[in-house]
């Protein structure tokens, strides 16, 4: 009950599930005494059913219209560290991240037929519909870095360059 005798609020706890996996691997390999190759790879797999973190669960118990969240995000790096002389070290790095995050990939026309085609006029924010369309996003990123370090006694100087390419993909 609310302070308005003509209005009641319905509050319920929506069931939800989160499955998240983050397998990671790193390998270091000494090619020679002066050259070390390192690489790492990780992938984040996440599924929220329903997407309760974005207020996308069903509005009422049993309503078929809700949002599902899935994400697959890989992260890969590779580096080569070379000791060129006892005073000069070079390190080259390459990295990539990408993947696609899908919001509302489960939205289908059948989600809107549950009321037998009755038009529902909501009062306030009580619309039975959480979402009307799906969405996909990705921001692939690539990095290439190279750094040379010169060491003299207790002092060092580093010089380098870096290239970053950031893309964007969005479909709604």
Secondary structure, DSSP 8 states (H G I E B T S, - for coil): --SSTT----------EEEEE--EEEEEEESSSSEEEEEEEEEEEEEEES-GGGT-S-SSTT-S---EEEEEEEEEEEEEEEE-SSSEEEEEEEEEE--EEEESTT--GGGG-TTTT-----STT--S-S-SS-EEEE--EEEEEEEEEEEETTEEEEEEEEEEEE--EEE-
